[in-house]
Amino acid sequence: MKRNPIQLLNREQLKVLPTKALLGRLRRLHQCEESFVLSDKDESEICSNTIQFKDTSEWQTAYKELKEILKSREHLPKGKDAKALKLKTRKAEKYRVAVKKKCN
């Protein structure tokens, strides 16, 4: 399967991307080949200013920066955490409605 190489982006360019695009970039970074030696590519297929292999310093830097930016983004709970949050919100809403009725 032919994959498009990943473009090098600086931290400021990554910060303006939506979370969905960042997660897609993370997935593509994970799909990079381990090294040039282990790949079936020849030197003519290697593009400069792109990330294609995990054993490069560019890949490691891009991965660290991406993880740091994703860590600062909002986390939406799933599963049991989401269910507990919804239950807590419903209880709080019922309490506000009950207090509002008493005050009126």
C-alpha positions in Angstrom: 0.0 0.0 0.0 1.4 3.4 -1.0 1.2 6.0 1.7 1.7 9.7 1.2 4.6 11.0 3.2 3.8 13.2 6.2 4.7 16.9 5.8 6.8 18.5 8.4 4.8 21.1 10.4 5.9 23.3 13.2 4.2 23.6 16.6 2.2 26.8 15.6 0.9 25.0 12.5 -0.2 22.0 14.6 -1.9 24.2 17.2 -4.4 25.6 14.6 -5.4 22.2 13.3 -8.6 20.7 14.6 -8.4 17.7 16.9 -9.7 15.3 14.3 -6.8 16.3 11.9 -4.3 15.9 14.7 -5.6 12.4 15.5 -5.4 11.5 11.8 -1.8 12.7 11.8 -1.0 10.6 14.9 -2.5 7.6 13.1 -0.3 8.3 10.0 2.8 8.7 12.2 2.1 5.3 13.7 1.8 3.8 10.2 5.3 5.0 9.2 7.8 2.3 8.4 10.4 1.5 11.1 13.5 2.5 9.0 14.8 2.9 5.5 16.9 -0.2 5.8 13.8 -2.3 6.6 11.7 -0.8 3.8 11.4 -1.8 0.2 11.9 1.8 -1.0 14.8 3.0 -3.0 16.5 6.4 -2.5 14.6 8.0 -5.5 11.3 7.5 -3.6 12.5 9.5 -0.5 11.2 13.0 -0.4 13.0 15.7 1.6 11.0 17.7 4.2 8.7 14.8 4.9 8.5 12.1 7.5 8.5 8.5 6.3 10.4 6.5 8.9 10.2 6.1 12.6 13.9 6.0 13.2 14.5 9.6 12.2 14.8 12.6 14.5 12.0 14.3 12.5 9.6 11.5 13.4 10.5 11.6 17.1 10.1 15.4 17.3 6.8 15.4 15.3 5.5 12.6 17.6 6.4 14.4 20.8 5.0 17.8 19.7 1.8 16.2 18.5 1.3 14.3 21.8 1.9 17.5 23.8 -0.7 19.4 21.8 -3.2 16.6 22.0 -2.7 16.4 25.8 -3.7 20.1 26.1 -6.9 19.5 24.1 -10.3 18.8 25.6 -10.8 15.1 26.5 -14.3 13.7 26.0 -15.0 10.8 28.4 -16.3 7.5 27.0 -17.9 4.4 28.4 -18.5 4.4 32.2 -17.0 7.9 32.6 -19.4 9.4 30.1 -22.4 7.6 31.7 -21.4 8.9 35.2 -21.0 12.4 33.9 -24.4 12.3 32.2 -26.0 11.0 35.4 -24.4 13.7 37.5 -25.6 16.4 35.1 -29.1 15.1 35.1 -29.2 15.0 38.9 -27.9 18.6 39.0 -30.5 19.7 36.5 -33.3 18.0 38.5 -32.1 19.8 41.6 -32.1 23.2 39.9 -35.6 22.6 38.6 -36.8 21.6 42.1 -35.2 24.7 43.7 -36.6 27.0 41.0 -40.1 25.6 41.6 -39.8 26.2 45.4 -38.6 29.8 44.8 -41.6 30.6 42.6 
